[in-house]
Amino acid sequence: MQARDRARGALYGLAIGDALGMPAEMLSRAEVVARWGPLLAGFEAAPPGHPIADGMPAGSVTDDTEQAVLLGRLLVRGRGEIDPREWAAALVGWERDMTARGRRQLLGPSTKRAVAAVLSGTPPEEAGLGGDTNGAAMRIAPVGIAFPGDVNLPGRVRQACVVTHNTPVAMAGALAVATAVSAGIAGRGVSSAIRAAIRLTLMHGYSPSPAHDDIPARVKRAVKRVRGRTLEEAADYLVTRIGTSLATIESVPAAFGVLSAVPDDPWQACLLAASLGGDSDTIAAMAGAIAGACHGLSGFPEHAIAAVDAHGLGLTELADALYALRQPWAPER
């Protein structure tokens, strides 16, 4: 399998997971089970009256995919560099476009607060000091595609995070996801990619004490405790013991736990993540990006790829352009 196919798998996996998790977002695990059973079987429309996605048809992507595409395009235009003010302006423009389309999936709390601060004159390094939610991690996959997981990657992750999520826990979560994506594109399987994510996050000291805010420790715990469980048992453990909220400290370890429970089937991993409830679209997007990077585009059924292509996001072209940025450091396998 060529690395370029893995790059495509990462972007498509993010979008497929996002679309699968869309209808279950903000619902409890019990509500998900009551409506669809223990595991979703595929794309579903948002339930009537959904607080965020009301009226969205089956297969719709959300802010996770749209912001990842926005970041990816910015990386390509900047030849791998991200200007903080340009990134802030792009996010503001995206939110205005969403409003014009009548969509309520706008900027998350950390991003919205930070972008407003930057545009009012606050230095980018200060604007994101309160951002500890998962907005940085949910959209970081393009950075993992564009850069190998060595000395280059942590700095690029920080560049993508600092304007909105300049906190140790948010950067740790984003670095973990980006590293796992990058490792997959380099040819590693899921287990090896998870180990790489833990190692690099520990090396770069993003995770603070105390232990309850330690991303690597919580990833290790989630990965270890779900191994060997049934999918329903894994779901129950992740919901009750790890958490599925939009807090980075919960959703990022939950995504890695999903991958540990289903390491060999990207589609099934996305279905499991989507069935958790809580911030299900983001958890499934992160898990899908990593699984897609490790298994390539063929890890997803053709109908799922077609559902994402229907949105006209140009994911194949964007993945190829992001992968081209990687070439000076990591020749194609």
C-alpha positions, 0 to 999 in steps of 0.5 A: 500500500502506498503512503499516498493511499494512507493519506487519503484514508486519513482524511476520508476516515475523519470525514466518515467517522464525523458523519457516522457520529453526527446523529448521536452527538450530545445524546447519552449512551442510553439514548443511542442504544434506545434509538439505534441499538448497541451499535449503529449500523451505518449513516443515520439522519439526525433525530428530530429536534436534535440540539445541534444537527436538527434536519441534517440528513444521513451522511452529513459531515459537521464542523470536525470535517469542515475545519480539518479541510480549512486547516489542510487548505491553509497548510497547502497554501502556506507550504506547511506554515500556518500564520496565526492571524490568517488561521483566525480569520479563516475560522471567522469566515467559516463561521459566517458561512455556516450562519449564512447556510442556516447551520448551528454547528459553529465554532466551539467555545475555546475556538470562538473565544480565542478567535474573537480575542485575536481579531480584537488585537490580543497576541495569538500566544495569549488568545488561546490560553484558556482553550482545553476542549478538543477543537484542536485535536479534532482538526489536526489530522492534516498536520499528521499527514503533512509531517513525519512524527519526529522533530518537525511534528511537535512544532507544527502541531503547536503552530496549529494549536496556539491561537485557539488551544494554547494549553498543555492538555489541548496540545497533548491531545492534538499531538497524540492524534497527529502523531498516530496519523503520521505514524500510520502514513509511515507504514505503522499499524494501529498498535504501533501508531498508538505507542508512537503517539504516547511516546512523542507526547511524553517526550515533548512534555505537553501533559501536566501534573496531576495525573488526571490531566495526563493525556498519555496516562489516560490513553494508556489506560483506555487502550489497556482496559478495552483490549479483549472486551466485546464492543458493547463492553468496550463502549460501556467502559469508555463512556463510564470510566474515560468519558466522551465529553468535548473535554480533550482529557476525555475524548482523545483517550476515548478515541484511542480506546476505540482503536484498541478495541477494533484495531483491524477494521476502520469502518467498525471502529468508526461505528463503535466511536459513533455509538458512544454518544457525547461528543461522538462525531469528534471521537469517531473523526479522530479514530477514523483519521488514525485508522484510515492512516494505518489501513488506507482508503480500502479500509472503508466501504465504497458507499461510505466513501461515496457519501463523503464525496457527495459533499464536494470537499475535494478530499482526494486532492487535498490529501495528495497535496498534504502528502506532497508537503511531507516529501522533503522529509519522508519519501513515499513508500 
